[in-house]
Amino acid sequence: MNLNSTDLTQTIELAANLGGDTDTIATISASLFMAGHQHALVPADWYQCLCHVEVAERIVGPFAKQFAS
């Protein structure tokens, strides 16, 4: 994994293509990336692929507001 990456999409795609337990590796990579790039956003086209966008917004929105620094 490139620890100097400045792009969330690149980070996730690289991690997912490493092989092995790719969903876990990509999730950890994305979490570490976001810890260091707190203003990064999930690409809009990825976000729109969620099956339940309204549910995610209802749950994640208040959580992020409460726990964001």
Buried (B, 14 or more C-beta within 10 A) or exposed (E): BEEEBEBBBEBBEBBBEEEEEEEEBBBEBBEBBBEEBEEBEBEEEEEEEEEEEEEEEEEEEEEEEEEEE
